[in-house]
C-alpha cells in the first residue's frame, strides 16, 4: 500500500485485547507503519508472534512506529503484563520525561524521570521492564514497583 510519499505498510491484525482507545477505535483490523525503518517504520514477523503494539489513531487509522512500544507478547515481563492490566492506567495524568544525559531533572510533580537511556543497555531497560509511573495519593507521580497498593510503596525517582 502506498499512502505516503515513501509508502506505507498495512498489517492485518487479529486484535486479542485493547487496553486504551476504545472510543476512538473500538476494533482494530489494520495497523499502518512507514515502509522504511529510516522513516520509523517497523517490520513485524507476520503469523509468527503475538505482539503488544502501541500507536496512535489518525484519520480513522491506527499508526505505529519505532517510537512506540512494540514487543513480542512472550517477551513482556511479569511487571509489564501486570502494569497493562492493573497499573499503567494510574499514570494517565503523568508524563514520562526521558533523560538522555546527566544532569536531568523533573520540572513538575506530574513527571517521572526515565533513566533507561543513560545505561549502556538502553531501551528497553530495567526501569521500563519493571516499574510503572503512576500518580500517588499525595498528587505527585513517581516510579512504582511492588505488590502493595500504590500509596504504600513509593520508589524515589532517582532509584531506578
Secondary structure as GFF3:
##gff-version 3
##sequence-region A 1 160
A	DSSP	beta_strand	8	12	.	.	.	ID=ss1
A	DSSP	beta_strand	30	34	.	.	.	ID=ss2
A	DSSP	three_ten_helix	37	39	.	.	.	ID=ss3
A	DSSP	beta_strand	51	53	.	.	.	ID=ss4
A	DSSP	beta_strand	56	58	.	.	.	ID=ss5
A	DSSP	beta_strand	61	63	.	.	.	ID=ss6
A	DSSP	beta_strand	70	72	.	.	.	ID=ss7
A	DSSP	three_ten_helix	73	75	.	.	.	ID=ss8
A	DSSP	alpha_helix	78	82	.	.	.	ID=ss9
A	DSSP	pi_helix	83	87	.	.	.	ID=ss10
A	DSSP	three_ten_helix	88	91	.	.	.	ID=ss11
A	DSSP	beta_strand	95	98	.	.	.	ID=ss12
A	DSSP	beta_strand	111	114	.	.	.	ID=ss13
A	DSSP	three_ten_helix	116	118	.	.	.	ID=ss14
A	DSSP	alpha_helix	126	130	.	.	.	ID=ss15
A	DSSP	beta_strand	132	135	.	.	.	ID=ss16
A	DSSP	beta_strand	141	144	.	.	.	ID=ss17
###
